């Protein structure tokens, strides 16, 4: 997950949500801009990019998932046959 928040904010969020995956900080918004998800207000859109082991994008989910994000993510990874390391 990439966020335009700073590392300290992301660390607090990860601890609060008990995230078991890495959160990358992009406070300069370079990555968000490169992926085309930076909104006019400077906030990143909540898109999901599923990237395979060969670094190719397998799927882009542009519909925001908040309440069901974990379930959606797990199902999509299974559908795409992506294995968790």
GILIN-V709541 format. One record per backbone hydrogen bond with DSSP energy under -0.5 kcal/mol. CO is the residue of the C=O (numbers start at 1). NH is the residue of the N-H. E is the energy in kcal/mol with one decimal. If there is no record, write none. Layout:
BEGIN
co;nh;e
CO;NH;E
CO;NH;E
END
This chain:
BEGIN
co;nh;e
1;24;-3.7
3;26;-2.9
5;26;-0.6
6;10;-2.2
7;11;-2.4
8;12;-2.2
9;13;-2.3
10;14;-2.8
11;15;-2.3
12;16;-2.5
13;17;-2.6
14;18;-0.7
14;19;-2.2
15;18;-0.5
22;24;-0.5
24;3;-2.7
26;29;-1.8
29;33;-2.0
30;34;-2.2
31;35;-2.2
32;37;-2.5
32;38;-0.7
33;36;-1.1
37;39;-0.6
37;45;-3.2
39;42;-1.9
43;39;-2.7
45;47;-1.7
48;50;-0.6
48;61;-3.0
49;51;-0.7
50;58;-3.6
50;59;-1.2
52;55;-2.2
56;52;-2.8
59;50;-2.9
60;62;-0.7
61;48;-2.3
62;64;-0.5
64;66;-0.5
66;69;-1.0
68;72;-3.0
69;73;-2.8
70;74;-2.4
71;75;-2.4
72;76;-2.7
73;77;-2.5
74;78;-1.9
75;79;-2.6
76;80;-2.6
77;82;-2.9
78;81;-1.0
81;83;-0.5
END
